[in-house]
Amino acid sequence: MLRAGVVGAGSMGANHARVYASLTGGCELVGVYDVDADRAAAVAARWGGAAFPSLDALLERVDVVSIASPTSFHVEHAERALRAGVHVLVEKPLARTSQEARRLVELALRLPRDLVVQVGHIEEFNPAVAELRKLLPGEGEVIAIDVERLSPYDSRIGDIDVVQDLMLHDLHVLLSLVAAPVATVQSAVRHVHSEAFADYATATLVFADGVIATLAASRVTEEKIRRLTVSTVRSNVTVDYVRRTIEISRSARLTADGQGSRTYRQESVVERVFVPMEEPLVAQISAFLDAVHRGDRPRVPLSTGIRCLELAERITREAAVALPTARRDAQAA
C-alpha cells in the first residue's frame, strides 16, 4: 500500500486528492500541503488525510506525491521530494523552461536509488487518443494534423502563457503521432489579458517527413473546443475531446451511364468509433502507481516533458520574432 500526498490544493490538486482517495487497495491518501492552509484543510476534509503545515512534514510521511502547485514551483517542489526519497508525478508544464527541467534529470542521476518521475501530460491517458493511435496505421499516410484547443478566460493561470498552458497538451500528442523531427516552425500570438503572457497562439509545424500540423490555442474564446483532425490519404479522422468521440470520414465515388452521358454521384461515409469511458486522470495516476510498484519507466518520463517544453519554447521564440514585424507592417499600411 503506497502512501500518497498532494502538493497544491487548487483545482488540479483537489482532483489528484480525489483520485488517490478513490483508488482504495493501491494507495492511501495521507494528506495535502498548500501555502494556503485553509485551502489545504478544505481538500483534506473532503477527500481524507491531513492538511500538513509544511512540505517537508508531508514528504516525511509519503512514498509518492503529486506536484500540482503553480508552475513556477514545480522544479523546487519536485527536487525536494526526490531528495526525500519520494516518487514524483509532476503536473505539466514540467517547468517554466526546459533548462530548469534538466535540473531534475541531473538530480535523478545522482540519487542513490531509482525513483519514478512522471510528467502529467494527461492526454497520454485519454482513451480517445489511445483509440486514434490504434486506427491511424490502417488509414495510410498522414498528410496533415489540425488541432484546436480553445477556452474561455480563466484567471487561475497567471504564471505561464497559452502555449505552455494549453498548446503543450497538443504538442505532446503530435510528437507521439509523428515520429519525424520538426523541420520548421511559424507562429503568432496575441496578448489580451496580460502584457507578460500571450492568451491566443497559432503555430504551423512542418515535420521532416512532410506532415503539416496547425495548432490554435486560446484562453479568450467564449466556447470550449477540443478538437484534433488528421487528414490521411484514405480518410479524415476527427477526435472531439469534449464529446469523447472519433469520426472517420471517407468518400466513395459512384459512376453510372444515363442516356448516353456519364453522371457522377459522390457519397460520404462516416464511421463512428467507440471510445471507452475512462477518466484520464484516474488512468494517469494508476499508471504512475503501477510504475512505482514495478520499478518501471513511467509512460511519460522526464525526457518527454523536456522535449515538449523545447518545442513550446521554439514556438514562442518564433512568435516573439515575427510579431513586431507584423505590427510594423500594419502600422505602415
C-alpha contacts under 8 A as a table, 3 or more apart, distances in Angstrom:
res1	aa1	res2	aa2	distance
1	M	25	G	6.79
1	M	26	G	5.60
1	M	27	C	5.01
1	M	28	E	6.81
2	L	26	G	6.58
2	L	27	C	4.48
2	L	28	E	6.21
2	L	62	V	7.68
2	L	63	D	5.98
2	L	64	V	7.02
2	L	289	L	7.98
3	R	27	C	5.75
3	R	28	E	5.03
3	R	29	L	6.20
3	R	30	V	6.00
3	R	61	R	7.40
3	R	62	V	4.79
3	R	63	D	5.17
3	R	64	V	6.37
4	A	20	Y	7.02
4	A	27	C	6.48
4	A	28	E	5.82
4	A	29	L	4.88
4	A	30	V	5.59
4	A	31	G	7.28
4	A	62	V	5.40
4	A	63	D	6.11
4	A	64	V	4.92
4	A	65	V	5.56
4	A	66	S	7.97
5	G	17	A	7.60
5	G	29	L	6.02
5	G	30	V	5.62
5	G	31	G	5.12
5	G	32	V	5.68
5	G	33	Y	7.97
5	G	58	L	6.95
5	G	59	L	7.79
5	G	62	V	6.10
5	G	64	V	6.42
5	G	65	V	4.66
5	G	66	S	6.46
6	V	9	A	7.54
6	V	13	G	6.38
6	V	16	H	6.95
6	V	17	A	6.38
6	V	31	G	6.61
6	V	32	V	4.80
6	V	33	Y	6.44
6	V	65	V	5.45
6	V	66	S	4.80
6	V	67	I	6.27
6	V	68	A	7.04
7	V	13	G	6.86
7	V	32	V	5.92
7	V	33	Y	5.01
7	V	34	D	6.15
7	V	55	L	7.50
7	V	65	V	7.16
7	V	66	S	6.07
7	V	67	I	4.96
7	V	68	A	5.59
7	V	69	S	5.96
8	G	12	M	7.98
8	G	13	G	5.20
8	G	14	A	7.94
8	G	32	V	7.17
8	G	33	Y	6.01
8	G	34	D	4.84
8	G	35	V	7.82
8	G	40	A	7.63
8	G	67	I	6.75
8	G	68	A	4.91
8	G	69	S	4.30
8	G	70	P	7.68
9	A	12	M	7.36
9	A	13	G	4.66
9	A	14	A	5.45
9	A	32	V	6.97
9	A	33	Y	6.96
9	A	34	D	5.66
9	A	39	R	6.10
9	A	40	A	5.35
9	A	43	V	6.52
9	A	68	A	7.49
9	A	69	S	7.53
10	G	13	G	5.16
10	G	14	A	5.96
10	G	39	R	7.61
10	G	68	A	7.70
10	G	69	S	7.65
11	S	14	A	5.29
11	S	15	N	6.46
12	M	15	N	5.10
12	M	16	H	6.36
12	M	68	A	6.30
13	G	16	H	5.07
13	G	17	A	6.27
13	G	66	S	7.77
13	G	67	I	7.81
13	G	68	A	5.12
13	G	69	S	7.43
14	A	17	A	5.06
14	A	18	R	6.19
14	A	43	V	6.00
15	N	18	R	4.95
15	N	19	V	6.28
16	H	19	V	5.21
16	H	20	Y	6.21
16	H	66	S	7.15
16	H	281	L	7.68
17	A	20	Y	5.21
17	A	21	A	6.09
17	A	29	L	6.97
17	A	32	V	7.68
17	A	43	V	7.53
17	A	47	W	6.38
18	R	21	A	5.19
18	R	22	S	6.24
18	R	47	W	5.77
19	V	22	S	5.01
19	V	23	L	6.32
19	V	281	L	7.53
19	V	282	V	6.08
19	V	285	I	7.61
20	Y	23	L	5.37
20	Y	24	T	7.78
20	Y	27	C	6.71
20	Y	28	E	6.75
20	Y	29	L	5.66
20	Y	285	I	7.72
21	A	24	T	6.64
21	A	27	C	7.85
21	A	28	E	6.51
21	A	29	L	5.40
21	A	47	W	6.13
21	A	48	G	6.94
23	L	26	G	5.89
23	L	27	C	6.26
23	L	28	E	7.73
24	T	27	C	6.04
24	T	28	E	6.78
25	G	28	E	7.77
26	G	289	L	7.60
29	L	48	G	6.59
29	L	49	G	5.76
30	V	48	G	7.41
30	V	49	G	4.54
30	V	50	A	6.40
30	V	61	R	7.40
30	V	62	V	6.92
31	G	44	A	6.25
31	G	48	G	6.92
31	G	49	G	4.19
31	G	50	A	4.39
31	G	51	A	5.70
31	G	52	F	6.77
31	G	58	L	7.15
32	V	40	A	5.92
32	V	41	A	7.90
32	V	43	V	7.41
32	V	44	A	6.35
32	V	49	G	7.32
32	V	50	A	6.34
32	V	51	A	5.07
32	V	52	F	6.06
32	V	58	L	7.24
33	Y	37	A	7.63
33	Y	40	A	5.85
33	Y	51	A	5.86
33	Y	52	F	5.17
33	Y	53	P	6.84
33	Y	54	S	6.49
33	Y	55	L	6.07
33	Y	58	L	6.78
34	D	37	A	5.99
34	D	39	R	7.12
34	D	40	A	5.41
34	D	52	F	7.94
34	D	54	S	7.86
34	D	55	L	7.93
34	D	69	S	7.85
35	V	40	A	7.99
35	V	54	S	7.97
36	D	39	R	5.43
36	D	40	A	6.42
37	A	40	A	5.10
37	A	41	A	6.08
37	A	51	A	7.26
37	A	53	P	7.23
38	D	41	A	5.02
38	D	42	A	6.22
39	R	42	A	5.11
39	R	43	V	6.43
40	A	43	V	5.26
40	A	44	A	6.16
40	A	51	A	5.40
40	A	52	F	7.83
41	A	44	A	5.08
41	A	45	A	5.94
41	A	50	A	7.29
41	A	51	A	5.01
42	A	45	A	5.11
42	A	46	R	6.31
43	V	46	R	5.23
43	V	47	W	6.13
43	V	48	G	7.76
43	V	51	A	8.00
44	A	47	W	5.33
44	A	48	G	4.91
44	A	49	G	5.48
44	A	50	A	5.52
44	A	51	A	5.77
45	A	48	G	5.70
45	A	49	G	7.50
45	A	50	A	7.71
52	F	55	L	7.23
52	F	57	A	6.36
52	F	58	L	5.83
53	P	57	A	6.86
54	S	57	A	5.25
54	S	58	L	6.60
55	L	58	L	5.22
55	L	59	L	6.23
56	D	59	L	5.03
56	D	60	E	6.23
57	A	60	E	5.39
57	A	61	R	6.98
58	L	61	R	5.48
58	L	62	V	6.64
59	L	62	V	5.49
59	L	63	D	7.84
59	L	65	V	7.91
59	L	81	A	6.37
59	L	84	A	6.58
59	L	86	V	7.06
60	E	84	A	7.29
62	V	65	V	7.04
62	V	86	V	6.96
63	D	85	G	7.66
63	D	86	V	5.10
63	D	87	H	6.29
64	V	86	V	5.35
64	V	87	H	4.59
64	V	88	V	5.91
64	V	89	L	7.77
65	V	81	A	7.64
65	V	86	V	6.86
65	V	87	H	6.33
65	V	88	V	5.23
65	V	89	L	6.25
66	S	88	V	6.02
66	S	89	L	4.70
66	S	90	V	5.74
66	S	91	E	7.43
67	I	74	H	6.56
67	I	77	H	6.97
67	I	78	A	6.82
67	I	88	V	7.17
67	I	89	L	6.16
67	I	90	V	4.59
67	I	91	E	6.02
68	A	74	H	7.66
68	A	90	V	6.65
68	A	91	E	5.63
69	S	73	F	6.35
69	S	74	H	6.48
70	P	73	F	5.72
70	P	74	H	6.74
70	P	159	D	7.52
71	T	74	H	5.17
71	T	92	K	7.77
71	T	93	P	6.62
71	T	94	L	7.36
71	T	95	A	5.99
71	T	96	R	6.37
71	T	159	D	6.99
71	T	160	I	7.49
72	S	75	V	7.53
72	S	95	A	6.82
72	S	96	R	6.16
72	S	159	D	7.06
73	F	76	E	5.39
73	F	77	H	6.01
74	H	77	H	5.38
74	H	78	A	5.95
74	H	90	V	6.95
74	H	91	E	7.84
74	H	94	L	6.63
74	H	95	A	5.90
75	V	78	A	5.08
75	V	79	E	5.93
75	V	94	L	7.42
75	V	95	A	6.05
75	V	100	E	7.15
75	V	101	A	6.65
75	V	103	R	7.81
75	V	104	L	7.00
76	E	79	E	5.21
76	E	80	R	6.30
77	H	80	R	5.20
77	H	81	A	6.24
78	A	81	A	5.06
78	A	82	L	6.18
78	A	88	V	6.63
78	A	90	V	7.09
78	A	104	L	7.64
79	E	82	L	5.16
79	E	83	R	6.15
79	E	104	L	6.53
79	E	107	L	7.48
80	R	83	R	5.16
80	R	84	A	6.24
81	A	84	A	5.06
81	A	85	G	6.47
81	A	86	V	5.23
81	A	87	H	7.27
81	A	88	V	6.99
82	L	85	G	5.02
82	L	86	V	5.27
82	L	87	H	6.62
82	L	88	V	7.21
82	L	108	A	7.48
82	L	115	L	7.33
83	R	86	V	7.47
83	R	111	L	7.61
85	G	113	R	7.93
85	G	115	L	7.29
86	V	115	L	7.10
87	H	115	L	5.31
87	H	116	V	5.11
87	H	117	V	6.17
87	H	292	V	7.25
88	V	115	L	7.75
88	V	116	V	6.23
88	V	117	V	4.80
88	V	118	Q	6.35
89	L	117	V	5.84
89	L	118	Q	4.76
89	L	119	V	5.84
89	L	120	G	6.50
89	L	288	F	7.10
90	V	94	L	6.40
90	V	117	V	7.46
90	V	118	Q	6.35
90	V	119	V	5.10
90	V	120	G	5.71
91	E	94	L	6.22
91	E	119	V	5.90
91	E	120	G	4.32
91	E	121	H	7.19
92	K	95	A	7.47
92	K	119	V	6.29
92	K	120	G	5.17
92	K	121	H	5.91
92	K	305	G	7.76
93	P	96	R	7.02
93	P	120	G	7.86
93	P	164	Q	6.26
93	P	165	D	7.14
93	P	168	L	7.47
93	P	305	G	7.50
93	P	309	L	7.37
94	L	101	A	6.48
94	L	119	V	6.37
94	L	120	G	7.85
94	L	305	G	6.12
94	L	306	I	7.44
94	L	309	L	7.82
95	A	98	S	6.78
95	A	100	E	6.24
95	A	101	A	5.40
96	R	100	E	6.84
96	R	101	A	7.75
96	R	160	I	7.46
97	T	100	E	5.21
97	T	101	A	6.39
97	T	309	L	6.71
97	T	310	E	7.86
97	T	313	E	7.65
98	S	101	A	4.92
98	S	102	R	6.31
98	S	306	I	5.45
98	S	307	R	7.90
98	S	309	L	5.58
98	S	310	E	5.88
99	Q	102	R	5.30
99	Q	103	R	7.22
100	E	103	R	5.69
100	E	104	L	7.88
101	A	104	L	5.69
101	A	105	V	7.27
101	A	306	I	6.56
102	R	105	V	5.04
102	R	106	E	6.33
102	R	306	I	7.42
103	R	106	E	5.12
103	R	107	L	6.12
104	L	107	L	5.03
104	L	108	A	6.00
105	V	108	A	5.13
105	V	109	L	6.33
105	V	302	L	7.01
106	E	109	L	5.32
106	E	110	R	6.62
107	L	110	R	5.21
107	L	111	L	6.41
108	A	111	L	5.33
108	A	114	D	7.55
108	A	115	L	7.37
111	L	114	D	7.10
114	D	295	G	7.92
115	L	292	V	7.78
116	V	288	F	7.98
116	V	291	A	7.09
116	V	292	V	6.13
116	V	295	G	7.43
116	V	296	D	7.66
116	V	297	R	6.94
116	V	298	P	6.69
117	V	298	P	7.09
117	V	301	P	6.43
117	V	302	L	6.70
118	Q	288	F	6.78
118	Q	298	P	5.66
118	Q	299	R	7.22
118	Q	300	V	5.51
118	Q	301	P	5.11
118	Q	302	L	6.55
119	V	300	V	5.54
119	V	301	P	6.08
119	V	302	L	6.36
119	V	305	G	6.11
120	G	284	Q	7.51
120	G	300	V	7.38
121	H	124	E	6.06
121	H	169	H	6.48
121	H	172	H	7.29
121	H	300	V	7.09
121	H	305	G	7.85
122	I	125	F	5.59
122	I	126	N	6.78
122	I	169	H	7.62
122	I	280	P	6.28
122	I	281	L	6.56
122	I	284	Q	6.56
123	E	126	N	4.78
123	E	129	V	6.88
123	E	169	H	6.57
123	E	172	H	7.95
123	E	173	V	6.97
123	E	280	P	7.17
124	E	129	V	7.01
124	E	130	A	7.53
124	E	172	H	7.97
124	E	173	V	7.14
124	E	284	Q	7.96
124	E	300	V	7.76
125	F	129	V	7.44
125	F	130	A	7.16
125	F	280	P	5.00
125	F	281	L	7.44
125	F	283	A	5.95
125	F	284	Q	5.83
126	N	129	V	5.38
126	N	130	A	6.45
126	N	278	E	7.75
126	N	279	E	7.47
126	N	280	P	4.96
127	P	130	A	4.93
127	P	131	E	6.19
127	P	275	V	6.30
127	P	276	P	6.16
127	P	277	M	7.42
127	P	278	E	6.64
127	P	280	P	7.20
128	A	131	E	5.18
128	A	132	L	6.17
128	A	239	V	6.92
128	A	241	Y	7.10
128	A	244	R	6.22
128	A	245	T	6.87
128	A	246	I	7.00
128	A	275	V	5.78
128	A	276	P	7.78
129	V	132	L	4.94
129	V	133	R	6.27
129	V	173	V	7.86
129	V	239	V	7.89
130	A	133	R	5.29
130	A	134	K	6.54
131	E	134	K	5.09
131	E	135	L	6.39
131	E	275	V	6.96
132	L	135	L	5.37
132	L	136	L	6.00
132	L	239	V	7.82
132	L	246	I	7.76
133	R	136	L	5.64
133	R	137	P	7.54
133	R	177	L	7.14
134	K	137	P	6.90
135	L	138	G	5.71
135	L	139	E	6.98
136	L	139	E	5.20
136	L	140	G	7.24
137	P	140	G	6.16
137	P	141	E	7.98
139	E	142	V	7.96
139	E	232	T	6.36
139	E	233	V	7.14
139	E	234	R	5.57
139	E	235	S	6.46
140	G	232	T	6.07
140	G	233	V	5.75
140	G	234	R	6.11
141	E	232	T	5.50
141	E	233	V	5.69
142	V	145	I	7.87
142	V	211	V	6.57
142	V	230	V	7.04
142	V	231	S	6.10
142	V	232	T	4.33
142	V	233	V	6.69
143	I	210	G	7.38
143	I	211	V	5.23
143	I	212	I	6.70
143	I	230	V	7.63
143	I	231	S	5.50
143	I	232	T	5.18
143	I	233	V	6.88
144	A	211	V	5.26
144	A	212	I	4.63
144	A	213	A	5.59
144	A	230	V	5.92
144	A	231	S	5.19
144	A	232	T	7.11
145	I	211	V	7.55
145	I	212	I	6.34
145	I	213	A	4.62
145	I	214	T	6.46
145	I	228	L	7.11
145	I	229	T	5.63
145	I	230	V	4.51
145	I	231	S	6.27
146	D	213	A	5.64
146	D	214	T	4.85
146	D	215	L	5.99
146	D	228	L	5.74
146	D	229	T	5.15
146	D	230	V	6.54
147	V	170	D	7.24
147	V	213	A	7.76
147	V	214	T	6.23
147	V	215	L	4.74
147	V	216	A	6.32
147	V	226	R	7.80
147	V	227	R	5.80
147	V	228	L	4.41
147	V	229	T	6.40
148	E	215	L	5.97
148	E	216	A	4.93
148	E	217	A	6.18
148	E	225	I	6.61
148	E	226	R	5.74
148	E	227	R	5.25
148	E	228	L	6.46
149	R	166	L	6.80
149	R	167	M	6.99
149	R	216	A	6.22
149	R	217	A	4.89
149	R	218	S	6.54
149	R	224	K	7.67
149	R	225	I	5.59
149	R	226	R	4.68
149	R	227	R	6.61
150	L	216	A	7.33
150	L	217	A	5.39
150	L	218	S	4.51
150	L	219	R	6.34
150	L	220	V	7.60
150	L	221	T	5.89
150	L	223	E	6.94
150	L	224	K	5.56
150	L	225	I	4.99
150	L	226	R	6.60
151	S	218	S	5.73
151	S	219	R	4.90
151	S	220	V	6.22
151	S	221	T	5.18
151	S	222	E	6.49
151	S	223	E	5.83
151	S	224	K	4.58
151	S	225	I	6.58
152	P	218	S	7.68
152	P	219	R	5.29
152	P	220	V	4.90
152	P	221	T	4.77
152	P	222	E	4.69
152	P	223	E	6.09
152	P	224	K	6.66
153	Y	219	R	4.86
153	Y	220	V	4.94
153	Y	221	T	7.21
153	Y	222	E	7.78
154	D	157	I	6.50
154	D	219	R	6.99
155	S	158	G	6.59
157	I	160	I	6.96
157	I	165	D	7.88
158	G	161	D	7.95
159	D	197	F	7.78
160	I	164	Q	6.23
160	I	165	D	6.34
160	I	197	F	6.34
161	D	164	Q	5.66
161	D	165	D	6.03
161	D	197	F	4.53
161	D	198	A	5.06
161	D	199	D	6.37
162	V	165	D	4.77
162	V	166	L	5.48
162	V	167	M	6.57
162	V	197	F	7.37
162	V	198	A	5.84
162	V	199	D	5.16
162	V	200	Y	6.31
162	V	201	A	6.85
162	V	217	A	6.55
162	V	218	S	6.53
162	V	219	R	6.70
163	V	166	L	5.72
163	V	167	M	4.62
163	V	168	L	5.92
163	V	198	A	7.82
163	V	201	A	6.71
163	V	217	A	6.94
163	V	312	A	6.30
163	V	315	I	7.99
163	V	316	T	7.42
164	Q	167	M	6.15
164	Q	168	L	5.12
164	Q	309	L	7.59
164	Q	312	A	6.52
165	D	168	L	6.39
165	D	169	H	7.99
166	L	169	H	5.88
166	L	170	D	7.63
166	L	217	A	6.17
166	L	218	S	7.55
167	M	170	D	5.36
167	M	171	L	6.29
167	M	215	L	7.47
167	M	216	A	7.33
167	M	217	A	5.46
167	M	312	A	7.94
168	L	171	L	4.98
168	L	172	H	6.30
168	L	308	C	6.71
168	L	309	L	7.48
168	L	312	A	6.59
169	H	172	H	5.43
169	H	173	V	6.63
170	D	173	V	4.93
170	D	174	L	6.01
170	D	215	L	7.91
171	L	174	L	5.02
171	L	175	L	6.12
171	L	308	C	6.29
171	L	311	L	7.59
171	L	312	A	7.64
172	H	175	L	5.27
172	H	176	S	6.32
172	H	304	T	7.99
172	H	308	C	5.90
173	V	176	S	5.13
173	V	177	L	6.32
174	L	177	L	5.13
174	L	178	V	6.07
175	L	178	V	5.38
175	L	179	A	6.70
175	L	308	C	7.94
176	S	179	A	6.95
178	V	181	P	7.99
178	V	207	F	7.91
178	V	211	V	7.90
180	A	207	F	6.01
180	A	208	A	5.60
180	A	209	D	5.93
181	P	207	F	5.70
181	P	208	A	5.69
182	V	185	V	7.63
182	V	205	L	6.69
182	V	206	V	6.02
182	V	207	F	4.26
182	V	208	A	5.98
183	A	205	L	7.47
183	A	206	V	5.63
183	A	207	F	5.01
183	A	208	A	5.22
184	T	205	L	5.79
184	T	206	V	5.25
184	T	207	F	7.02
185	V	203	A	6.98
185	V	204	T	5.83
185	V	205	L	4.76
185	V	206	V	6.67
185	V	314	R	7.57
185	V	315	I	6.55
185	V	318	E	7.13
186	Q	203	A	5.62
186	Q	204	T	5.22
186	Q	205	L	6.65
186	Q	315	I	7.09
186	Q	318	E	6.24
186	Q	319	A	7.25
187	S	201	A	7.23
187	S	202	T	5.50
187	S	203	A	4.12
187	S	204	T	6.26
187	S	315	I	5.98
187	S	316	T	7.46
187	S	318	E	5.93
187	S	319	A	4.90
187	S	322	A	7.63
188	A	201	A	5.74
188	A	202	T	5.48
188	A	203	A	6.61
188	A	318	E	7.64
188	A	319	A	4.59
188	A	320	A	7.77
188	A	322	A	6.94
188	A	323	L	6.40
189	V	198	A	6.07
189	V	199	D	7.40
189	V	200	Y	5.50
189	V	201	A	4.25
189	V	202	T	6.46
189	V	319	A	6.15
189	V	323	L	7.35
190	R	198	A	5.55
190	R	199	D	6.02
190	R	200	Y	5.07
190	R	201	A	6.43
191	H	194	S	5.88
191	H	195	E	5.93
191	H	196	A	7.87
191	H	197	F	6.56
191	H	198	A	4.44
191	H	199	D	5.35
191	H	200	Y	6.83
192	V	195	E	7.47
192	V	198	A	7.09
192	V	199	D	5.94
192	V	200	Y	7.85
192	V	220	V	7.72
193	H	199	D	6.98
194	S	197	F	5.51
194	S	198	A	6.90
194	S	199	D	7.66
195	E	198	A	7.31
198	A	201	A	7.12
199	D	218	S	5.87
199	D	219	R	5.32
199	D	220	V	6.57
200	Y	216	A	7.58
200	Y	217	A	5.77
200	Y	218	S	4.39
200	Y	219	R	6.34
200	Y	220	V	7.01
201	A	216	A	5.80
201	A	217	A	5.31
201	A	218	S	6.48
202	T	214	T	7.36
202	T	215	L	5.49
202	T	216	A	4.44
202	T	217	A	6.43
203	A	214	T	5.70
203	A	215	L	5.20
203	A	216	A	6.68
203	A	315	I	6.86
204	T	212	I	7.16
204	T	213	A	5.67
204	T	214	T	4.46
204	T	215	L	6.47
205	L	212	I	5.85
205	L	213	A	5.05
205	L	214	T	6.36
206	V	210	G	6.31
206	V	211	V	5.90
206	V	212	I	4.66
206	V	213	A	6.35
207	F	210	G	5.38
207	F	211	V	5.27
207	F	212	I	6.44
208	A	211	V	7.40
218	S	221	T	6.10
221	T	224	K	7.35
225	I	242	V	7.07
226	R	240	D	5.95
226	R	241	Y	5.21
226	R	242	V	5.92
227	R	238	T	7.08
227	R	239	V	5.66
227	R	240	D	4.66
227	R	241	Y	6.06
227	R	242	V	7.89
228	L	238	T	5.75
228	L	239	V	5.11
228	L	240	D	6.67
229	T	236	N	6.95
229	T	237	V	5.50
229	T	238	T	4.29
229	T	239	V	6.24
230	V	236	N	5.82
230	V	237	V	5.05
230	V	238	T	6.42
231	S	235	S	6.28
231	S	236	N	4.69
231	S	237	V	6.47
232	T	235	S	5.27
232	T	236	N	6.17
232	T	237	V	7.95
234	R	250	R	6.86
235	S	248	I	6.43
235	S	249	S	5.59
235	S	250	R	4.94
235	S	251	S	7.81
236	N	248	I	5.68
236	N	249	S	5.09
236	N	250	R	6.70
237	V	246	I	6.98
237	V	247	E	5.74
237	V	248	I	4.49
237	V	249	S	6.41
238	T	246	I	5.60
238	T	247	E	5.29
238	T	248	I	6.53
239	V	244	R	7.26
239	V	245	T	5.84
239	V	246	I	4.58
239	V	247	E	6.74
240	D	243	R	5.53
240	D	244	R	5.47
240	D	245	T	5.29
240	D	246	I	6.47
241	Y	244	R	4.69
241	Y	245	T	6.86
244	R	275	V	6.65
245	T	272	R	7.45
245	T	273	V	6.99
245	T	274	F	7.21
245	T	275	V	6.31
246	I	272	R	5.91
246	I	273	V	5.32
246	I	274	F	7.36
246	I	275	V	7.34
247	E	270	V	6.47
247	E	271	E	5.61
247	E	272	R	4.61
247	E	273	V	6.22
248	I	270	V	5.55
248	I	271	E	4.98
248	I	272	R	6.41
248	I	273	V	7.71
249	S	268	S	6.65
249	S	269	V	5.66
249	S	270	V	4.48
249	S	271	E	6.40
250	R	268	S	5.69
250	R	269	V	5.12
250	R	270	V	6.41
251	S	266	Q	6.95
251	S	267	E	5.68
251	S	268	S	4.37
251	S	269	V	5.89
252	A	266	Q	6.05
252	A	267	E	5.42
252	A	268	S	6.36
252	A	269	V	7.36
253	R	264	Y	7.32
253	R	265	R	6.18
253	R	266	Q	4.55
253	R	267	E	6.33
254	L	264	Y	6.22
254	L	265	R	5.46
254	L	266	Q	6.12
254	L	267	E	7.78
255	T	262	R	7.19
255	T	263	T	6.14
255	T	264	Y	4.88
255	T	265	R	6.40
256	A	262	R	6.09
256	A	263	T	5.68
256	A	264	Y	6.61
257	D	260	G	6.51
257	D	261	S	5.87
257	D	262	R	4.65
257	D	263	T	6.14
258	G	261	S	5.39
258	G	262	R	6.11
258	G	263	T	6.76
278	E	282	V	7.69
278	E	283	A	7.40
279	E	282	V	5.46
279	E	283	A	6.54
280	P	283	A	5.05
280	P	284	Q	6.00
281	L	284	Q	4.92
281	L	285	I	6.14
282	V	285	I	5.39
282	V	286	S	5.99
283	A	286	S	5.10
283	A	287	A	6.06
284	Q	287	A	5.22
284	Q	288	F	6.30
285	I	288	F	4.94
285	I	289	L	6.21
286	S	289	L	5.17
286	S	290	D	6.11
287	A	290	D	5.02
287	A	291	A	6.15
287	A	298	P	7.51
287	A	299	R	7.35
288	F	291	A	5.19
288	F	292	V	6.39
288	F	298	P	6.51
288	F	299	R	7.88
289	L	292	V	5.07
289	L	293	H	6.18
290	D	293	H	5.05
290	D	294	R	6.12
291	A	294	R	5.25
291	A	295	G	5.53
291	A	296	D	4.74
291	A	297	R	6.41
291	A	298	P	5.71
292	V	295	G	5.08
292	V	296	D	6.71
293	H	296	D	7.95
297	R	301	P	7.07
298	P	301	P	5.46
300	V	304	T	6.06
300	V	305	G	7.15
301	P	304	T	5.51
301	P	305	G	6.65
302	L	305	G	5.06
302	L	306	I	6.14
303	S	306	I	5.18
303	S	307	R	6.17
304	T	307	R	5.09
304	T	308	C	6.28
305	G	308	C	5.29
305	G	309	L	6.28
306	I	309	L	5.01
306	I	310	E	6.12
307	R	310	E	5.12
307	R	311	L	6.43
308	C	311	L	5.25
308	C	312	A	6.23
309	L	312	A	4.97
309	L	313	E	6.09
310	E	313	E	5.09
310	E	314	R	6.22
311	L	314	R	4.96
311	L	315	I	6.29
312	A	315	I	5.13
312	A	316	T	6.27
313	E	316	T	5.02
313	E	317	R	6.06
314	R	317	R	5.09
314	R	318	E	6.22
315	I	318	E	5.28
315	I	319	A	6.27
316	T	319	A	5.12
316	T	320	A	6.10
317	R	320	A	5.06
317	R	321	V	6.36
318	E	321	V	5.27
318	E	322	A	6.18
319	A	322	A	5.10
319	A	323	L	5.82
320	A	323	L	5.73
320	A	324	P	7.36
321	V	324	P	6.63
321	V	325	T	7.47
322	A	325	T	5.52
322	A	326	A	6.40
323	L	326	A	5.10
323	L	327	R	6.26
324	P	327	R	5.05
324	P	328	R	6.24
325	T	328	R	5.10
325	T	329	D	6.20
326	A	329	D	5.12
326	A	330	A	6.18
327	R	330	A	5.09
327	R	331	Q	6.15
328	R	331	Q	5.09
328	R	332	A	6.07
329	D	332	A	5.11
329	D	333	A	6.24
330	A	333	A	5.19
